[in-house]
């Protein structure tokens, strides 16, 4: 039988690995895969009727949720290290045209998410994930578009697409909270 510490470590490690992979995956998707690809611009996917967003949108939205889960399992210190590590990975692996945009947007938005999630998480975990994610996604979207493409043309699409990811995470967050309570697994 796995101990609480063992479960916390395994789940935290899984969340950390997924978190670190989200931004390279989002950058690759934005540069290579979409229903439409703009020359010297992003590849796009529809996120709502008549609304397009860079194709990495859903994966980038997942980063905000995964960072919260890393913090839930490993605590504030590892969470801050994960943000810095994610920005570094983003900077190292992003296409040249996206390096500054990706790393800057990632770093600032994840710290915005962190600043909101941290004080709310102990008493209102699901609310903390949703509210911090919504704030983080707006910051991430605006900074990424401005630095990458010098335009906020796809801001609405990015906000809608990342909001879908946050909303889709709610059932998982509710389940995780209830399961943790049932097992007596306390957030770090």
MOGI-V357022 format. One record per residue. N is the residue number from 1. RES is the residue in one letter. PSI is psi in whole degrees, -180 to 180 (* if undefined). OMEGA is omega in degrees with one decimal (* if undefined). NEAR is the number of other C-alpha atoms within 10 Angstrom. Layout:
n=<N & N>
res=<RES & RES>
psi=<PSI & PSI>
omega=<OMEGA & OMEGA>
near=<NEAR & NEAR>
This chain:
n=<1 & 2 & 3 & 4 & 5 & 6 & 7 & 8 & 9 & 10 & 11 & 12 & 13 & 14 & 15 & 16 & 17 & 18 & 19 & 20 & 21 & 22 & 23 & 24 & 25 & 26 & 27 & 28 & 29 & 30 & 31 & 32 & 33 & 34 & 35 & 36 & 37 & 38 & 39 & 40 & 41 & 42 & 43 & 44 & 45 & 46 & 47 & 48 & 49 & 50 & 51 & 52 & 53 & 54 & 55 & 56 & 57 & 58 & 59 & 60 & 61 & 62 & 63 & 64 & 65 & 66 & 67 & 68 & 69 & 70 & 71 & 72 & 73 & 74 & 75 & 76 & 77 & 78 & 79 & 80 & 81 & 82 & 83 & 84 & 85 & 86 & 87 & 88 & 89 & 90 & 91 & 92 & 93 & 94 & 95 & 96 & 97 & 98 & 99 & 100 & 101 & 102 & 103 & 104 & 105 & 106 & 107 & 108 & 109 & 110 & 111 & 112 & 113 & 114 & 115 & 116 & 117 & 118 & 119 & 120 & 121 & 122 & 123 & 124 & 125 & 126 & 127 & 128 & 129 & 130 & 131 & 132 & 133 & 134 & 135 & 136 & 137 & 138 & 139 & 140 & 141 & 142 & 143 & 144 & 145 & 146 & 147 & 148 & 149 & 150 & 151 & 152 & 153 & 154 & 155 & 156 & 157 & 158 & 159 & 160 & 161 & 162 & 163 & 164 & 165 & 166 & 167 & 168 & 169 & 170 & 171 & 172 & 173 & 174 & 175 & 176 & 177 & 178 & 179 & 180 & 181 & 182 & 183 & 184 & 185 & 186 & 187 & 188>
res=<X & X & X & X & X & X & X & X & X & X & X & X & X & X & X & X & X & X & X & X & X & X & X & X & X & X & X & X & X & X & X & X & X & X & X & X & X & X & X & X & X & X & X & X & X & X & X & X & X & X & X & X & X & X & X & X & X & X & X & X & X & X & X & X & X & X & X & X & X & X & X & X & X & X & X & X & X & X & X & X & X & X & X & X & X & X & X & X & X & X & X & X & X & X & X & X & X & X & X & X & X & X & X & X & X & X & X & X & X & X & X & X & X & X & X & X & X & X & X & X & X & X & X & X & X & X & X & X & X & X & X & X & X & X & X & X & X & X & X & X & X & X & X & X & X & X & X & X & X & X & X & X & X & X & X & X & X & X & X & X & X & X & X & X & X & X & X & X & X & X & X & X & X & X & X & X & X & X & X & X & X & X & X & X & X & X & X & X>
psi=<134 & 137 & 167 & -43 & -40 & -44 & -46 & -44 & -49 & -48 & -42 & -42 & -43 & -47 & -40 & -45 & -47 & -42 & -48 & -25 & -18 & -45 & -45 & -39 & -44 & -42 & -42 & -46 & -45 & -31 & -18 & -21 & 128 & 171 & -23 & 135 & 124 & 130 & 132 & 27 & -168 & 159 & 141 & 153 & 154 & 137 & -13 & 164 & 121 & 10 & 124 & 157 & 154 & 139 & -14 & 4 & -46 & -37 & -41 & -38 & -35 & -28 & -39 & -40 & -44 & -36 & -39 & -39 & -35 & -46 & -38 & -37 & -36 & -15 & 178 & -45 & -50 & -35 & -45 & -43 & -39 & -38 & -48 & -43 & -42 & -41 & -41 & -46 & -43 & -47 & -36 & -36 & -13 & 148 & 150 & -39 & -17 & -4 & -58 & -45 & -49 & -50 & -43 & -50 & -42 & -51 & -50 & -45 & -38 & -36 & -32 & -45 & -47 & -45 & -31 & -43 & -45 & -52 & -21 & -25 & -40 & -42 & -23 & 66 & -54 & -44 & -41 & -43 & -45 & -52 & -46 & -37 & -42 & -42 & -47 & -38 & -33 & -46 & -48 & -47 & -49 & -47 & -45 & -51 & -43 & -47 & -35 & -41 & -2 & 25 & 150 & 23 & -39 & 18 & -47 & -43 & -41 & -43 & -45 & -48 & -45 & -32 & -38 & -45 & -45 & -47 & -40 & -21 & -17 & -49 & -38 & -41 & -40 & -46 & -45 & -44 & -47 & -42 & -43 & -44 & -43 & -38 & -9 & 23 & 112 & 139 & 147 & *>
omega=<-177.8 & -179.8 & 176.7 & 179.2 & 177.8 & 178.1 & 179.8 & -179.0 & -177.3 & 179.5 & 178.9 & 179.0 & 176.7 & 178.8 & -179.4 & 178.9 & 178.7 & 178.2 & -178.1 & 179.7 & -173.4 & -174.6 & 173.7 & 178.6 & 178.7 & 179.0 & 179.3 & 178.8 & -178.8 & -177.9 & -169.2 & -168.8 & 176.6 & 176.4 & 176.7 & 174.6 & -179.2 & 176.5 & -177.5 & 179.7 & -175.9 & 164.9 & -171.0 & 172.4 & 175.1 & 177.6 & 176.1 & 179.4 & 178.4 & -176.2 & -179.5 & 176.0 & 172.6 & -167.8 & 176.0 & -171.1 & -175.7 & 178.1 & 178.2 & 176.7 & 179.4 & 179.7 & -178.0 & 178.7 & -177.9 & 177.6 & 176.5 & 179.8 & 174.2 & 179.8 & 179.9 & -177.2 & -172.4 & 179.5 & -174.0 & -176.1 & 179.6 & 178.8 & 177.8 & 176.8 & 179.5 & 177.8 & -179.8 & 178.8 & 178.5 & 178.1 & 178.9 & 177.7 & 178.5 & 179.9 & -178.7 & -171.8 & -177.8 & 171.6 & -175.4 & -177.5 & -176.4 & -173.2 & -177.2 & -178.6 & -175.9 & -177.5 & -179.3 & -179.5 & 180.0 & -176.5 & -177.0 & -177.1 & 178.8 & 176.0 & 173.8 & 176.3 & -180.0 & -176.9 & -180.0 & -177.6 & -171.2 & -178.3 & -177.8 & -165.0 & -175.8 & -174.5 & -175.5 & -172.8 & -176.2 & 177.0 & 179.6 & 179.5 & -177.0 & -176.1 & -179.7 & 177.8 & 179.7 & 177.4 & -179.6 & -177.5 & 176.8 & 178.9 & -179.2 & -176.3 & -177.9 & -179.0 & -178.7 & -178.0 & -177.4 & -178.3 & -176.8 & -170.1 & 179.1 & -175.6 & 174.5 & -175.1 & -176.4 & -177.0 & 179.2 & 179.6 & 178.0 & -179.8 & 178.9 & -177.8 & 179.7 & 176.4 & 175.2 & -179.1 & 179.5 & -178.6 & 178.8 & 179.5 & -173.8 & 178.5 & 178.1 & 179.7 & 177.3 & 178.7 & -178.4 & 179.2 & -180.0 & 179.0 & 177.7 & 179.4 & -179.1 & -179.7 & -175.6 & -179.0 & -176.3 & 175.8 & 179.3 & *>
near=<5 & 8 & 9 & 14 & 12 & 11 & 14 & 21 & 15 & 14 & 17 & 22 & 15 & 14 & 23 & 24 & 15 & 16 & 26 & 21 & 17 & 22 & 28 & 24 & 17 & 24 & 24 & 17 & 19 & 23 & 23 & 15 & 16 & 19 & 11 & 15 & 17 & 10 & 7 & 9 & 13 & 24 & 22 & 25 & 21 & 16 & 21 & 13 & 6 & 7 & 16 & 23 & 26 & 29 & 28 & 28 & 28 & 21 & 21 & 26 & 27 & 24 & 30 & 31 & 25 & 23 & 29 & 28 & 24 & 27 & 24 & 22 & 24 & 20 & 16 & 16 & 9 & 16 & 22 & 18 & 11 & 20 & 23 & 17 & 15 & 26 & 25 & 19 & 18 & 28 & 21 & 13 & 17 & 22 & 16 & 11 & 14 & 21 & 21 & 18 & 22 & 28 & 21 & 20 & 25 & 30 & 19 & 17 & 25 & 31 & 20 & 19 & 26 & 24 & 13 & 18 & 25 & 18 & 12 & 16 & 18 & 14 & 9 & 12 & 21 & 22 & 16 & 22 & 28 & 22 & 16 & 27 & 32 & 20 & 16 & 28 & 31 & 19 & 19 & 29 & 24 & 20 & 23 & 25 & 22 & 15 & 18 & 19 & 17 & 11 & 13 & 16 & 14 & 18 & 22 & 17 & 22 & 30 & 21 & 20 & 27 & 29 & 21 & 17 & 20 & 23 & 14 & 12 & 17 & 16 & 11 & 12 & 18 & 14 & 12 & 15 & 18 & 13 & 12 & 15 & 12 & 9 & 10 & 10 & 17 & 14 & 17 & 12>
